[in-house]
Amino acid sequence: DPNNNFFPCTGPIQLWLPSDNPNIRYDTGIQSGSEISVYYDPMIAKVISWGENRNQAIQRMKDALRETVVMGLPTNREF
């Protein structure tokens, strides 16, 4: 939670819709309805982008983060 000194939050993931960009990979174990408990790793998802060069990969990452929907808990994707 960026508003709480980046301490992890617990609670339900109400909605999880990752980007469908084929150049993006999500390493995660969550889905809509998952419950994040105090025993869960605070990094609930890792997003990996690929591009022909660094600038393309960065732009794809920005697009994927903008397209990804996660509701229920605060995230740091705007940080």
C-alpha positions in Angstrom: 0.0 0.0 0.0 1.8 3.2 -1.2 -0.3 5.2 1.2 0.9 3.2 4.2 4.7 3.1 3.7 4.3 0.2 1.2 3.2 -2.2 3.9 1.3 -5.2 2.4 -2.5 -5.3 2.6 -4.8 -8.2 3.2 -8.2 -8.8 1.8 -10.0 -10.1 -1.3 -9.0 -9.5 -4.9 -12.5 -8.6 -6.2 -11.5 -8.4 -9.8 -8.3 -9.4 -11.7 -8.1 -8.8 -15.4 -4.6 -8.9 -16.8 -3.7 -7.3 -20.1 -4.1 -9.6 -23.1 -0.9 -8.2 -24.8 1.1 -11.2 -26.1 4.4 -9.4 -25.2 3.5 -9.3 -21.5 3.8 -12.1 -19.0 2.3 -12.2 -15.5 3.8 -14.4 -12.8 1.1 -14.6 -10.2 -1.1 -17.0 -8.3 -4.1 -14.8 -8.0 -7.5 -14.6 -9.8 -10.7 -12.8 -9.1 -12.0 -13.9 -5.7 -8.6 -14.7 -4.3 -8.0 -13.8 -0.7 -4.7 -12.3 0.3 -3.9 -13.3 3.8 -1.1 -12.3 6.2 0.7 -15.5 5.0 0.8 -14.5 1.4 3.9 -13.0 -0.3 3.3 -9.2 -0.5 4.3 -9.2 -4.2 1.0 -10.7 -5.5 2.0 -10.3 -9.2 5.1 -9.7 -11.2 4.7 -8.2 -14.7 7.3 -8.8 -17.4 7.4 -7.1 -20.7 9.4 -7.8 -23.9 10.3 -5.6 -26.8 12.8 -5.3 -29.6 14.6 -2.7 -27.5 14.4 -1.1 -24.1 12.1 1.7 -25.1 9.6 -0.6 -26.7 9.6 -2.9 -23.7 9.0 0.1 -21.4 6.1 1.4 -23.5 4.6 -2.1 -23.5 4.9 -2.3 -19.8 3.2 1.1 -19.4 0.4 0.0 -21.7 0.0 -3.3 -19.8 -0.2 -1.6 -16.4 -2.8 0.9 -17.7 -4.8 -2.0 -19.2 -4.6 -4.3 -16.1 -7.6 -4.2 -13.8 -7.1 -5.1 -10.1 -9.8 -4.2 -7.6 -10.1 -4.9 -3.9 -6.7 -3.9 -2.5 -4.4 -0.9 -3.0 -1.6 -1.5 -5.5 1.6 0.3 -6.3 1.2 0.3 -10.1 0.9 4.1 -10.2 4.1 4.5 -8.3 
